Amino acid sequence: MSVLWDLKAELNGLRNTVLGVLDYPAELVPIVNRLSFAQCAYLLSVYRLETLRLVHENLSTDLFSSKKYKFVVGA
């Protein structure tokens, strides 16, 4: 039973990390709270990778300020 408790605590920690990166917007809290472990890990991985990319290009760490950053929806 403690393993299950540890997994739930780990998932809640990841969700809180995602919300922290997003500055806890009220409209996204219910959505993030429904994400799986894999979805949270993926979001954090992409965020960190893109942050590193922008830092090394000497751009702002704001992901959405770069004109080169494009979102592909439904791909």
PQR file of N, CA, C, O and H, with PARSE charges and radii, in Angstrom:
ATOM      1  N   MET A   1       0.829  -1.201   0.000 -0.4000 1.5000
ATOM      2  CA  MET A   1       0.000   0.000   0.000 -0.0000 2.0000
ATOM      3  C   MET A   1       0.867   1.256   0.000  0.5500 1.7000
ATOM      4  O   MET A   1       0.470   2.274  -0.566 -0.5500 1.4000
ATOM      5  N   SER A   2       2.049   1.202   0.628 -0.4000 1.5000
ATOM      6  CA  SER A   2       2.896   2.389   0.678 -0.0000 2.0000
ATOM      7  C   SER A   2       3.466   2.732  -0.694  0.5500 1.7000
ATOM      8  O   SER A   2       3.741   3.900  -0.972 -0.5500 1.4000
ATOM      9  H   SER A   2       2.371   0.375   1.088  0.4000 1.0000
ATOM     10  N   VAL A   3       3.649   1.720  -1.565 -0.4000 1.5000
ATOM     11  CA  VAL A   3       4.137   1.988  -2.922 -0.0000 2.0000
ATOM     12  C   VAL A   3       3.106   2.797  -3.689  0.5500 1.7000
ATOM     13  O   VAL A   3       3.458   3.745  -4.389 -0.5500 1.4000
ATOM     14  H   VAL A   3       3.425   0.772  -1.340  0.4000 1.0000
ATOM     15  N   LEU A   4       1.840   2.434  -3.564 -0.4000 1.5000
ATOM     16  CA  LEU A   4       0.772   3.179  -4.221 -0.0000 2.0000
ATOM     17  C   LEU A   4       0.718   4.605  -3.695  0.5500 1.7000
ATOM     18  O   LEU A   4       0.523   5.545  -4.466 -0.5500 1.4000
ATOM     19  H   LEU A   4       1.554   1.664  -2.995  0.4000 1.0000
ATOM     20  N   TRP A   5       0.889   4.773  -2.384 -0.4000 1.5000
ATOM     21  CA  TRP A   5       0.901   6.103  -1.784 -0.0000 2.0000
ATOM     22  C   TRP A   5       2.049   6.935  -2.329  0.5500 1.7000
ATOM     23  O   TRP A   5       1.878   8.119  -2.619 -0.5500 1.4000
ATOM     24  H   TRP A   5       1.047   4.010  -1.758  0.4000 1.0000
ATOM     25  N   ASP A   6       3.229   6.317  -2.472 -0.4000 1.5000
ATOM     26  CA  ASP A   6       4.401   7.013  -3.008 -0.0000 2.0000
ATOM     27  C   ASP A   6       4.173   7.447  -4.453  0.5500 1.7000
ATOM     28  O   ASP A   6       4.586   8.540  -4.841 -0.5500 1.4000
ATOM     29  H   ASP A   6       3.368   5.355  -2.237  0.4000 1.0000
ATOM     30  N   LEU A   7       3.522   6.606  -5.252 -0.4000 1.5000
ATOM     31  CA  LEU A   7       3.243   6.943  -6.647 -0.0000 2.0000
ATOM     32  C   LEU A   7       2.265   8.115  -6.743  0.5500 1.7000
ATOM     33  O   LEU A   7       2.434   9.001  -7.581 -0.5500 1.4000
ATOM     34  H   LEU A   7       3.187   5.718  -4.937  0.4000 1.0000
ATOM     35  N   LYS A   8       1.265   8.118  -5.904 -0.4000 1.5000
ATOM     36  CA  LYS A   8       0.308   9.226  -5.901 -0.0000 2.0000
ATOM     37  C   LYS A   8       0.984  10.521  -5.462  0.5500 1.7000
ATOM     38  O   LYS A   8       0.713  11.588  -6.014 -0.5500 1.4000
ATOM     39  H   LYS A   8       1.127   7.399  -5.223  0.4000 1.0000
ATOM     40  N   ALA A   9       1.857  10.425  -4.474 -0.4000 1.5000
ATOM     41  CA  ALA A   9       2.579  11.612  -4.008 -0.0000 2.0000
ATOM     42  C   ALA A   9       3.508  12.136  -5.103  0.5500 1.7000
ATOM     43  O   ALA A   9       3.629  13.347  -5.292 -0.5500 1.4000
ATOM     44  H   ALA A   9       2.077   9.558  -4.026  0.4000 1.0000
ATOM     45  N   GLU A  10       4.159  11.231  -5.818 -0.4000 1.5000
ATOM     46  CA  GLU A  10       5.044  11.626  -6.918 -0.0000 2.0000
ATOM     47  C   GLU A  10       4.253  12.312  -8.031  0.5500 1.7000
ATOM     48  O   GLU A  10       4.694  13.327  -8.570 -0.5500 1.4000
ATOM     49  H   GLU A  10       4.061  10.248  -5.665  0.4000 1.0000
ATOM     50  N   LEU A  11       3.095  11.767  -8.374 -0.4000 1.5000
ATOM     51  CA  LEU A  11       2.251  12.361  -9.409 -0.0000 2.0000
ATOM     52  C   LEU A  11       1.769  13.740  -8.979  0.5500 1.7000
ATOM     53  O   LEU A  11       1.780  14.674  -9.781 -0.5500 1.4000
ATOM     54  H   LEU A  11       2.737  10.942  -7.936  0.4000 1.0000
ATOM     55  N   ASN A  12       1.351  13.883  -7.733 -0.4000 1.5000
ATOM     56  CA  ASN A  12       0.918  15.197  -7.242 -0.0000 2.0000
ATOM     57  C   ASN A  12       2.066  16.192  -7.244  0.5500 1.7000
ATOM     58  O   ASN A  12       1.858  17.376  -7.510 -0.5500 1.4000
ATOM     59  H   ASN A  12       1.342  13.125  -7.081  0.4000 1.0000
ATOM     60  N   GLY A  13       3.274  15.727  -6.952 -0.4000 1.5000
ATOM     61  CA  GLY A  13       4.444  16.597  -7.015 -0.0000 2.0000
ATOM     62  C   GLY A  13       4.710  17.080  -8.433  0.5500 1.7000
ATOM     63  O   GLY A  13       5.020  18.253  -8.642 -0.5500 1.4000
ATOM     64  H   GLY A  13       3.443  14.765  -6.736  0.4000 1.0000
ATOM     65  N   LEU A  14       4.590  16.187  -9.408 -0.4000 1.5000
ATOM     66  CA  LEU A  14       4.762  16.582 -10.810 -0.0000 2.0000
ATOM     67  C   LEU A  14       3.689  17.573 -11.236  0.5500 1.7000
ATOM     68  O   LEU A  14       3.983  18.555 -11.918 -0.5500 1.4000
ATOM     69  H   LEU A  14       4.337  15.234  -9.238  0.4000 1.0000
ATOM     70  N   ARG A  15       2.464  17.323 -10.843 -0.4000 1.5000
ATOM     71  CA  ARG A  15       1.375  18.252 -11.182 -0.0000 2.0000
ATOM     72  C   ARG A  15       1.629  19.629 -10.576  0.5500 1.7000
ATOM     73  O   ARG A  15       1.407  20.647 -11.233 -0.5500 1.4000
ATOM     74  H   ARG A  15       2.225  16.526 -10.289  0.4000 1.0000
ATOM     75  N   ASN A  16       2.091  19.667  -9.337 -0.4000 1.5000
ATOM     76  CA  ASN A  16       2.399  20.949  -8.704 -0.0000 2.0000
ATOM     77  C   ASN A  16       3.556  21.653  -9.400  0.5500 1.7000
ATOM     78  O   ASN A  16       3.568  22.880  -9.494 -0.5500 1.4000
ATOM     79  H   ASN A  16       2.272  18.840  -8.803  0.4000 1.0000
ATOM     80  N   THR A  17       4.527  20.888  -9.889 -0.4000 1.5000
ATOM     81  CA  THR A  17       5.637  21.476 -10.625 -0.0000 2.0000
ATOM     82  C   THR A  17       5.148  22.103 -11.925  0.5500 1.7000
ATOM     83  O   THR A  17       5.557  23.208 -12.280 -0.5500 1.4000
ATOM     84  H   THR A  17       4.517  19.891  -9.812  0.4000 1.0000
ATOM     85  N   VAL A  18       4.265  21.389 -12.641 -0.4000 1.5000
ATOM     86  CA  VAL A  18       3.689  21.931 -13.879 -0.0000 2.0000
ATOM     87  C   VAL A  18       2.931  23.213 -13.574  0.5500 1.7000
ATOM     88  O   VAL A  18       3.092  24.211 -14.277 -0.5500 1.4000
ATOM     89  H   VAL A  18       3.932  20.491 -12.353  0.4000 1.0000
ATOM     90  N   LEU A  19       2.114  23.196 -12.540 -0.4000 1.5000
ATOM     91  CA  LEU A  19       1.349  24.391 -12.182 -0.0000 2.0000
ATOM     92  C   LEU A  19       2.265  25.529 -11.748  0.5500 1.7000
ATOM     93  O   LEU A  19       1.980  26.694 -12.027 -0.5500 1.4000
ATOM     94  H   LEU A  19       1.983  22.386 -11.969  0.4000 1.0000
ATOM     95  N   GLY A  20       3.346  25.207 -11.076 -0.4000 1.5000
ATOM     96  CA  GLY A  20       4.297  26.231 -10.662 -0.0000 2.0000
ATOM     97  C   GLY A  20       4.953  26.911 -11.850  0.5500 1.7000
ATOM     98  O   GLY A  20       5.148  28.126 -11.847 -0.5500 1.4000
ATOM     99  H   GLY A  20       3.576  24.261 -10.849  0.4000 1.0000
ATOM    100  N   VAL A  21       5.295  26.127 -12.866 -0.4000 1.5000
ATOM    101  CA  VAL A  21       5.887  26.690 -14.083 -0.0000 2.0000
ATOM    102  C   VAL A  21       4.889  27.625 -14.768  0.5500 1.7000
ATOM    103  O   VAL A  21       5.271  28.635 -15.358 -0.5500 1.4000
ATOM    104  H   VAL A  21       5.137  25.139 -12.868  0.4000 1.0000
ATOM    105  N   LEU A  22       3.625  27.275 -14.681 -0.4000 1.5000
ATOM    106  CA  LEU A  22       2.572  28.071 -15.329 -0.0000 2.0000
ATOM    107  C   LEU A  22       2.056  29.207 -14.450  0.5500 1.7000
ATOM    108  O   LEU A  22       1.155  29.935 -14.868 -0.5500 1.4000
ATOM    109  H   LEU A  22       3.314  26.454 -14.202  0.4000 1.0000
ATOM    110  N   ASP A  23       2.592  29.376 -13.261 -0.4000 1.5000
ATOM    111  CA  ASP A  23       2.169  30.400 -12.300 -0.0000 2.0000
ATOM    112  C   ASP A  23       0.742  30.193 -11.796  0.5500 1.7000
ATOM    113  O   ASP A  23       0.029  31.161 -11.529 -0.5500 1.4000
ATOM    114  H   ASP A  23       3.324  28.785 -12.921  0.4000 1.0000
ATOM    115  N   TYR A  24       0.334  28.956 -11.669 -0.4000 1.5000
ATOM    116  CA  TYR A  24      -0.946  28.563 -11.078 -0.0000 2.0000
ATOM    117  C   TYR A  24      -2.168  29.302 -11.641  0.5500 1.7000
ATOM    118  O   TYR A  24      -2.915  29.912 -10.875 -0.5500 1.4000
ATOM    119  H   TYR A  24       0.913  28.170 -11.885  0.4000 1.0000
ATOM    120  N   PRO A  25      -2.385  29.259 -12.951 -0.5600 1.5000
ATOM    121  CA  PRO A  25      -3.604  29.885 -13.482  0.2800 2.0000
ATOM    122  C   PRO A  25      -4.837  29.063 -13.084  0.5500 1.7000
ATOM    123  O   PRO A  25      -4.870  27.848 -13.273 -0.5500 1.4000
ATOM    124  N   ALA A  26      -5.828  29.732 -12.541 -0.4000 1.5000
ATOM    125  CA  ALA A  26      -7.010  29.050 -12.007 -0.0000 2.0000
ATOM    126  C   ALA A  26      -7.724  28.201 -13.051  0.5500 1.7000
ATOM    127  O   ALA A  26      -8.258  27.139 -12.728 -0.5500 1.4000
ATOM    128  H   ALA A  26      -5.800  30.719 -12.388  0.4000 1.0000
ATOM    129  N   GLU A  27      -7.739  28.660 -14.297 -0.4000 1.5000
ATOM    130  CA  GLU A  27      -8.462  27.914 -15.331 -0.0000 2.0000
ATOM    131  C   GLU A  27      -7.741  26.631 -15.751  0.5500 1.7000
ATOM    132  O   GLU A  27      -8.363  25.747 -16.339 -0.5500 1.4000
ATOM    133  H   GLU A  27      -7.305  29.522 -14.559  0.4000 1.0000
ATOM    134  N   LEU A  28      -6.438  26.510 -15.460 -0.4000 1.5000
ATOM    135  CA  LEU A  28      -5.697  25.313 -15.847 -0.0000 2.0000
ATOM    136  C   LEU A  28      -5.534  24.294 -14.725  0.5500 1.7000
ATOM    137  O   LEU A  28      -5.134  23.159 -14.982 -0.5500 1.4000
ATOM    138  H   LEU A  28      -5.932  27.228 -14.982  0.4000 1.0000
ATOM    139  N   VAL A  29      -5.832  24.671 -13.504 -0.4000 1.5000
ATOM    140  CA  VAL A  29      -5.657  23.754 -12.374 -0.0000 2.0000
ATOM    141  C   VAL A  29      -6.463  22.472 -12.559  0.5500 1.7000
ATOM    142  O   VAL A  29      -5.903  21.392 -12.372 -0.5500 1.4000
ATOM    143  H   VAL A  29      -6.157  25.593 -13.295  0.4000 1.0000
ATOM    144  N   PRO A  30      -7.755  22.529 -12.919 -0.5600 1.5000
ATOM    145  CA  PRO A  30      -8.498  21.272 -13.097  0.2800 2.0000
ATOM    146  C   PRO A  30      -7.956  20.422 -14.248  0.5500 1.7000
ATOM    147  O   PRO A  30      -7.996  19.193 -14.185 -0.5500 1.4000
ATOM    148  N   ILE A  31      -7.457  21.063 -15.282 -0.4000 1.5000
ATOM    149  CA  ILE A  31      -6.915  20.321 -16.422 -0.0000 2.0000
ATOM    150  C   ILE A  31      -5.631  19.611 -16.026  0.5500 1.7000
ATOM    151  O   ILE A  31      -5.462  18.426 -16.312 -0.5500 1.4000
ATOM    152  H   ILE A  31      -7.424  22.061 -15.334  0.4000 1.0000
ATOM    153  N   VAL A  32      -4.729  20.326 -15.372 -0.4000 1.5000
ATOM    154  CA  VAL A  32      -3.455  19.735 -14.952 -0.0000 2.0000
ATOM    155  C   VAL A  32      -3.698  18.622 -13.934  0.5500 1.7000
ATOM    156  O   VAL A  32      -2.979  17.623 -13.933 -0.5500 1.4000
ATOM    157  H   VAL A  32      -4.867  21.289 -15.139  0.4000 1.0000
ATOM    158  N   ASN A  33      -4.685  18.776 -13.082 -0.4000 1.5000
ATOM    159  CA  ASN A  33      -4.978  17.749 -12.084 -0.0000 2.0000
ATOM    160  C   ASN A  33      -5.505  16.457 -12.694  0.5500 1.7000
ATOM    161  O   ASN A  33      -5.551  15.434 -12.010 -0.5500 1.4000
ATOM    162  H   ASN A  33      -5.270  19.587 -13.083  0.4000 1.0000
ATOM    163  N   ARG A  34      -5.900  16.477 -13.956 -0.4000 1.5000
ATOM    164  CA  ARG A  34      -6.354  15.259 -14.647 -0.0000 2.0000
ATOM    165  C   ARG A  34      -5.255  14.620 -15.486  0.5500 1.7000
ATOM    166  O   ARG A  34      -5.463  13.547 -16.052 -0.5500 1.4000
ATOM    167  H   ARG A  34      -5.862  17.308 -14.512  0.4000 1.0000
ATOM    168  N   LEU A  35      -4.091  15.257 -15.577 -0.4000 1.5000
ATOM    169  CA  LEU A  35      -3.006  14.710 -16.386 -0.0000 2.0000
ATOM    170  C   LEU A  35      -2.389  13.487 -15.726  0.5500 1.7000
ATOM    171  O   LEU A  35      -2.320  13.390 -14.501 -0.5500 1.4000
ATOM    172  H   LEU A  35      -3.922  16.129 -15.116  0.4000 1.0000
ATOM    173  N   SER A  36      -1.945  12.562 -16.559 -0.4000 1.5000
ATOM    174  CA  SER A  36      -1.259  11.372 -16.062 -0.0000 2.0000
ATOM    175  C   SER A  36       0.198  11.703 -15.761  0.5500 1.7000
ATOM    176  O   SER A  36       0.675  12.800 -16.053 -0.5500 1.4000
ATOM    177  H   SER A  36      -2.002  12.641 -17.554  0.4000 1.0000
ATOM    178  N   PHE A  37       0.892  10.736 -15.174 -0.4000 1.5000
ATOM    179  CA  PHE A  37       2.311  10.900 -14.894 -0.0000 2.0000
ATOM    180  C   PHE A  37       3.078  11.154 -16.189  0.5500 1.7000
ATOM    181  O   PHE A  37       3.919  12.051 -16.251 -0.5500 1.4000
ATOM    182  H   PHE A  37       0.504   9.845 -14.937  0.4000 1.0000
ATOM    183  N   ALA A  38       2.790  10.368 -17.214 -0.4000 1.5000
ATOM    184  CA  ALA A  38       3.491  10.502 -18.494 -0.0000 2.0000
ATOM    185  C   ALA A  38       3.241  11.871 -19.125  0.5500 1.7000
ATOM    186  O   ALA A  38       4.167  12.473 -19.668 -0.5500 1.4000
ATOM    187  H   ALA A  38       2.108   9.639 -17.163  0.4000 1.0000
ATOM    188  N   GLN A  39       2.023  12.364 -19.065 -0.4000 1.5000
ATOM    189  CA  GLN A  39       1.708  13.671 -19.638 -0.0000 2.0000
ATOM    190  C   GLN A  39       2.433  14.791 -18.898  0.5500 1.7000
ATOM    191  O   GLN A  39       2.949  15.715 -19.527 -0.5500 1.4000
ATOM    192  H   GLN A  39       1.271  11.875 -18.624  0.4000 1.0000
ATOM    193  N   CYS A  40       2.475  14.719 -17.577 -0.4000 1.5000
ATOM    194  CA  CYS A  40       3.191  15.733 -16.788 -0.0000 2.0000
ATOM    195  C   CYS A  40       4.683  15.693 -17.086  0.5500 1.7000
ATOM    196  O   CYS A  40       5.314  16.735 -17.264 -0.5500 1.4000
ATOM    197  H   CYS A  40       2.055  13.969 -17.065  0.4000 1.0000
ATOM    198  N   ALA A  41       5.244  14.495 -17.139 -0.4000 1.5000
ATOM    199  CA  ALA A  41       6.671  14.354 -17.419 -0.0000 2.0000
ATOM    200  C   ALA A  41       6.998  14.887 -18.808  0.5500 1.7000
ATOM    201  O   ALA A  41       8.024  15.538 -19.000 -0.5500 1.4000
ATOM    202  H   ALA A  41       4.732  13.648 -16.995  0.4000 1.0000
ATOM    203  N   TYR A  42       6.127  14.612 -19.777 -0.4000 1.5000
ATOM    204  CA  TYR A  42       6.338  15.104 -21.138 -0.0000 2.0000
ATOM    205  C   TYR A  42       6.304  16.641 -21.175  0.5500 1.7000
ATOM    206  O   TYR A  42       7.181  17.266 -21.772 -0.5500 1.4000
ATOM    207  H   TYR A  42       5.293  14.083 -19.621  0.4000 1.0000
ATOM    208  N   LEU A  43       5.304  17.238 -20.547 -0.4000 1.5000
ATOM    209  CA  LEU A  43       5.200  18.699 -20.524 -0.0000 2.0000
ATOM    210  C   LEU A  43       6.429  19.349 -19.900  0.5500 1.7000
ATOM    211  O   LEU A  43       6.956  20.328 -20.428 -0.5500 1.4000
ATOM    212  H   LEU A  43       4.592  16.731 -20.062  0.4000 1.0000
ATOM    213  N   LEU A  44       6.882  18.803 -18.780 -0.4000 1.5000
ATOM    214  CA  LEU A  44       8.063  19.362 -18.122 -0.0000 2.0000
ATOM    215  C   LEU A  44       9.320  19.164 -18.969  0.5500 1.7000
ATOM    216  O   LEU A  44      10.188  20.036 -19.006 -0.5500 1.4000
ATOM    217  H   LEU A  44       6.453  18.008 -18.351  0.4000 1.0000
ATOM    218  N   SER A  45       9.417  18.034 -19.640 -0.4000 1.5000
ATOM    219  CA  SER A  45      10.572  17.779 -20.503 -0.0000 2.0000
ATOM    220  C   SER A  45      10.628  18.762 -21.661  0.5500 1.7000
ATOM    221  O   SER A  45      11.684  19.319 -21.957 -0.5500 1.4000
ATOM    222  H   SER A  45       8.711  17.326 -19.610  0.4000 1.0000
ATOM    223  N   VAL A  46       9.494  18.975 -22.314 -0.4000 1.5000
ATOM    224  CA  VAL A  46       9.439  19.918 -23.428 -0.0000 2.0000
ATOM    225  C   VAL A  46       9.737  21.330 -22.938  0.5500 1.7000
ATOM    226  O   VAL A  46      10.477  22.067 -23.590 -0.5500 1.4000
ATOM    227  H   VAL A  46       8.636  18.523 -22.073  0.4000 1.0000
ATOM    228  N   TYR A  47       9.173  21.713 -21.805 -0.4000 1.5000
ATOM    229  CA  TYR A  47       9.420  23.049 -21.258 -0.0000 2.0000
ATOM    230  C   TYR A  47      10.910  23.259 -20.984  0.5500 1.7000
ATOM    231  O   TYR A  47      11.476  24.286 -21.359 -0.5500 1.4000
ATOM    232  H   TYR A  47       8.571  21.115 -21.276  0.4000 1.0000
ATOM    233  N   ARG A  48      11.534  22.291 -20.335 -0.4000 1.5000
ATOM    234  CA  ARG A  48      12.959  22.428 -20.000 -0.0000 2.0000
ATOM    235  C   ARG A  48      13.835  22.416 -21.244  0.5500 1.7000
ATOM    236  O   ARG A  48      14.798  23.178 -21.327 -0.5500 1.4000
ATOM    237  H   ARG A  48      11.074  21.457 -20.031  0.4000 1.0000
ATOM    238  N   LEU A  49      13.516  21.570 -22.203 -0.4000 1.5000
ATOM    239  CA  LEU A  49      14.286  21.513 -23.439 -0.0000 2.0000
ATOM    240  C   LEU A  49      14.191  22.829 -24.209  0.5500 1.7000
ATOM    241  O   LEU A  49      15.205  23.343 -24.682 -0.5500 1.4000
ATOM    242  H   LEU A  49      12.733  20.951 -22.136  0.4000 1.0000
ATOM    243  N   GLU A  50      12.987  23.375 -24.335 -0.4000 1.5000
ATOM    244  CA  GLU A  50      12.798  24.629 -25.056 -0.0000 2.0000
ATOM    245  C   GLU A  50      13.430  25.802 -24.298  0.5500 1.7000
ATOM    246  O   GLU A  50      13.952  26.727 -24.922 -0.5500 1.4000
ATOM    247  H   GLU A  50      12.164  22.957 -23.950  0.4000 1.0000
ATOM    248  N   THR A  51      13.389  25.775 -22.984 -0.4000 1.5000
ATOM    249  CA  THR A  51      14.045  26.820 -22.202 -0.0000 2.0000
ATOM    250  C   THR A  51      15.550  26.796 -22.444  0.5500 1.7000
ATOM    251  O   THR A  51      16.166  27.843 -22.647 -0.5500 1.4000
ATOM    252  H   THR A  51      12.965  25.024 -22.478  0.4000 1.0000
ATOM    253  N   LEU A  52      16.138  25.614 -22.425 -0.4000 1.5000
ATOM    254  CA  LEU A  52      17.570  25.490 -22.711 -0.0000 2.0000
ATOM    255  C   LEU A  52      17.904  25.961 -24.121  0.5500 1.7000
ATOM    256  O   LEU A  52      18.911  26.637 -24.332 -0.5500 1.4000
ATOM    257  H   LEU A  52      15.638  24.763 -22.261  0.4000 1.0000
ATOM    258  N   ARG A  53      17.066  25.606 -25.079 -0.4000 1.5000
ATOM    259  CA  ARG A  53      17.303  26.011 -26.459 -0.0000 2.0000
ATOM    260  C   ARG A  53      17.306  27.528 -26.578  0.5500 1.7000
ATOM    261  O   ARG A  53      18.178  28.101 -27.231 -0.5500 1.4000
ATOM    262  H   ARG A  53      16.248  25.057 -24.907  0.4000 1.0000
ATOM    263  N   LEU A  54      16.351  28.164 -25.960 -0.4000 1.5000
ATOM    264  CA  LEU A  54      16.255  29.616 -26.047 -0.0000 2.0000
ATOM    265  C   LEU A  54      17.392  30.308 -25.309  0.5500 1.7000
ATOM    266  O   LEU A  54      17.909  31.324 -25.773 -0.5500 1.4000
ATOM    267  H   LEU A  54      15.643  27.698 -25.429  0.4000 1.0000
ATOM    268  N   VAL A  55      17.781  29.765 -24.170 -0.4000 1.5000
ATOM    269  CA  VAL A  55      18.882  30.359 -23.420 -0.0000 2.0000
ATOM    270  C   VAL A  55      20.170  30.290 -24.239  0.5500 1.7000
ATOM    271  O   VAL A  55      20.950  31.242 -24.270 -0.5500 1.4000
ATOM    272  H   VAL A  55      17.362  28.939 -23.793  0.4000 1.0000
ATOM    273  N   HIS A  56      20.378  29.170 -24.889 -0.4000 1.5000
ATOM    274  CA  HIS A  56      21.601  29.006 -25.673 -0.0000 2.0000
ATOM    275  C   HIS A  56      21.568  29.772 -26.987  0.5500 1.7000
ATOM    276  O   HIS A  56      22.607  29.941 -27.625 -0.5500 1.4000
ATOM    277  H   HIS A  56      19.744  28.397 -24.864  0.4000 1.0000
ATOM    278  N   GLU A  57      20.421  30.226 -27.391 -0.4000 1.5000
ATOM    279  CA  GLU A  57      20.310  31.100 -28.562 -0.0000 2.0000
ATOM    280  C   GLU A  57      20.354  32.564 -28.151  0.5500 1.7000
ATOM    281  O   GLU A  57      20.146  33.450 -28.979 -0.5500 1.4000
ATOM    282  H   GLU A  57      19.577  30.088 -26.872  0.4000 1.0000
ATOM    283  N   ASN A  58      20.626  32.822 -26.865 -0.4000 1.5000
ATOM    284  CA  ASN A  58      20.674  34.176 -26.310 -0.0000 2.0000
ATOM    285  C   ASN A  58      19.356  34.917 -26.474  0.5500 1.7000
ATOM    286  O   ASN A  58      19.335  36.123 -26.718 -0.5500 1.4000
ATOM    287  H   ASN A  58      20.795  32.102 -26.192  0.4000 1.0000
ATOM    288  N   LEU A  59      18.259  34.185 -26.340 -0.4000 1.5000
ATOM    289  CA  LEU A  59      16.929  34.784 -26.384 -0.0000 2.0000
ATOM    290  C   LEU A  59      16.368  34.839 -24.976  0.5500 1.7000
ATOM    291  O   LEU A  59      16.938  34.283 -24.037 -0.5500 1.4000
ATOM    292  H   LEU A  59      18.276  33.205 -26.142  0.4000 1.0000
ATOM    293  N   SER A  60      15.262  35.509 -24.852 -0.4000 1.5000
ATOM    294  CA  SER A  60      14.552  35.548 -23.582 -0.0000 2.0000
ATOM    295  C   SER A  60      14.109  34.134 -23.222  0.5500 1.7000
ATOM    296  O   SER A  60      13.873  33.316 -24.111 -0.5500 1.4000
ATOM    297  H   SER A  60      14.799  35.960 -25.615  0.4000 1.0000
ATOM    298  N   THR A  61      13.992  33.832 -21.909 -0.4000 1.5000
ATOM    299  CA  THR A  61      13.516  32.520 -21.488 -0.0000 2.0000
ATOM    300  C   THR A  61      12.000  32.409 -21.605  0.5500 1.7000
ATOM    301  O   THR A  61      11.433  31.353 -21.325 -0.5500 1.4000
ATOM    302  H   THR A  61      14.184  34.496 -21.186  0.4000 1.0000
ATOM    303  N   ASP A  62      11.348  33.479 -22.013 -0.4000 1.5000
ATOM    304  CA  ASP A  62       9.911  33.416 -22.263 -0.0000 2.0000
ATOM    305  C   ASP A  62       9.692  32.660 -23.565  0.5500 1.7000
ATOM    306  O   ASP A  62      10.061  33.144 -24.635 -0.5500 1.4000
ATOM    307  H   ASP A  62      11.809  34.336 -22.240  0.4000 1.0000
ATOM    308  N   LEU A  63       9.097  31.481 -23.480 -0.4000 1.5000
ATOM    309  CA  LEU A  63       8.954  30.617 -24.656 -0.0000 2.0000
ATOM    310  C   LEU A  63       8.147  31.250 -25.779  0.5500 1.7000
ATOM    311  O   LEU A  63       8.357  30.927 -26.948 -0.5500 1.4000
ATOM    312  H   LEU A  63       8.797  31.088 -22.611  0.4000 1.0000
ATOM    313  N   PHE A  64       7.237  32.140 -25.445 -0.4000 1.5000
ATOM    314  CA  PHE A  64       6.328  32.648 -26.454 -0.0000 2.0000
ATOM    315  C   PHE A  64       6.769  33.982 -27.042  0.5500 1.7000
ATOM    316  O   PHE A  64       6.059  34.545 -27.875 -0.5500 1.4000
ATOM    317  H   PHE A  64       7.066  32.403 -24.495  0.4000 1.0000
ATOM    318  N   SER A  65       7.911  34.495 -26.634 -0.4000 1.5000
ATOM    319  CA  SER A  65       8.378  35.762 -27.171 -0.0000 2.0000
ATOM    320  C   SER A  65       9.133  35.576 -28.482  0.5500 1.7000
ATOM    321  O   SER A  65       9.307  36.531 -29.239 -0.5500 1.4000
ATOM    322  H   SER A  65       8.488  34.037 -25.958  0.4000 1.0000
ATOM    323  N   SER A  66       9.573  34.375 -28.750 -0.4000 1.5000
ATOM    324  CA  SER A  66      10.341  34.110 -29.965 -0.0000 2.0000
ATOM    325  C   SER A  66       9.391  33.973 -31.149  0.5500 1.7000
ATOM    326  O   SER A  66       8.417  33.221 -31.097 -0.5500 1.4000
ATOM    327  H   SER A  66       9.432  33.599 -28.135  0.4000 1.0000
ATOM    328  N   LYS A  67       9.685  34.705 -32.206 -0.4000 1.5000
ATOM    329  CA  LYS A  67       8.856  34.628 -33.409 -0.0000 2.0000
ATOM    330  C   LYS A  67       9.075  33.313 -34.148  0.5500 1.7000
ATOM    331  O   LYS A  67       8.229  32.896 -34.939 -0.5500 1.4000
ATOM    332  H   LYS A  67      10.476  35.316 -32.248  0.4000 1.0000
ATOM    333  N   LYS A  68      10.220  32.649 -33.892 -0.4000 1.5000
ATOM    334  CA  LYS A  68      10.517  31.404 -34.573 -0.0000 2.0000
ATOM    335  C   LYS A  68       9.770  30.217 -33.976  0.5500 1.7000
ATOM    336  O   LYS A  68       9.679  29.167 -34.612 -0.5500 1.4000
ATOM    337  H   LYS A  68      10.907  32.988 -33.250  0.4000 1.0000
ATOM    338  N   TYR A  69       9.240  30.363 -32.780 -0.4000 1.5000
ATOM    339  CA  TYR A  69       8.563  29.258 -32.111 -0.0000 2.0000
ATOM    340  C   TYR A  69       7.172  29.118 -32.681  0.5500 1.7000
ATOM    341  O   TYR A  69       6.374  30.052 -32.607 -0.5500 1.4000
ATOM    342  H   TYR A  69       9.314  31.216 -32.263  0.4000 1.0000
ATOM    343  N   LYS A  70       6.869  27.964 -33.248 -0.4000 1.5000
ATOM    344  CA  LYS A  70       5.559  27.745 -33.858 -0.0000 2.0000
ATOM    345  C   LYS A  70       4.881  26.556 -33.202  0.5500 1.7000
ATOM    346  O   LYS A  70       5.523  25.560 -32.870 -0.5500 1.4000
ATOM    347  H   LYS A  70       7.517  27.205 -33.308  0.4000 1.0000
ATOM    348  N   PHE A  71       3.589  26.675 -33.022 -0.4000 1.5000
ATOM    349  CA  PHE A  71       2.815  25.575 -32.480 -0.0000 2.0000
ATOM    350  C   PHE A  71       2.176  24.820 -33.633  0.5500 1.7000
ATOM    351  O   PHE A  71       1.644  25.422 -34.565 -0.5500 1.4000
ATOM    352  H   PHE A  71       3.068  27.484 -33.291  0.4000 1.0000
ATOM    353  N   VAL A  72       2.234  23.514 -33.564 -0.4000 1.5000
ATOM    354  CA  VAL A  72       1.591  22.682 -34.565 -0.0000 2.0000
ATOM    355  C   VAL A  72       0.460  21.972 -33.860  0.5500 1.7000
ATOM    356  O   VAL A  72       0.685  21.149 -32.973 -0.5500 1.4000
ATOM    357  H   VAL A  72       2.666  23.024 -32.807  0.4000 1.0000
ATOM    358  N   VAL A  73      -0.753  22.291 -34.257 -0.4000 1.5000
ATOM    359  CA  VAL A  73      -1.925  21.723 -33.623 -0.0000 2.0000
ATOM    360  C   VAL A  73      -2.456  20.598 -34.503  0.5500 1.7000
ATOM    361  O   VAL A  73      -2.625  20.770 -35.711 -0.5500 1.4000
ATOM    362  H   VAL A  73      -0.936  22.960 -34.978  0.4000 1.0000
ATOM    363  N   GLY A  74      -2.711  19.467 -33.899 -0.4000 1.5000
ATOM    364  CA  GLY A  74      -3.287  18.340 -34.629 -0.0000 2.0000
ATOM    365  C   GLY A  74      -2.297  17.583 -35.479  0.5500 1.7000
ATOM    366  O   GLY A  74      -2.696  16.822 -36.360 -0.5500 1.4000
ATOM    367  H   GLY A  74      -2.573  19.328 -32.918  0.4000 1.0000
ATOM    368  N   ALA A  75      -1.025  17.774 -35.236 -0.4000 1.5000
ATOM    369  CA  ALA A  75      -0.025  17.061 -36.054 -0.0000 2.0000
ATOM    370  C   ALA A  75       0.270  15.712 -35.474  0.5500 1.7000
ATOM    371  O   ALA A  75       1.085  14.970 -36.023 -0.5500 1.4000
ATOM    372  H   ALA A  75      -0.701  18.393 -34.520  0.4000 1.0000
TER
END
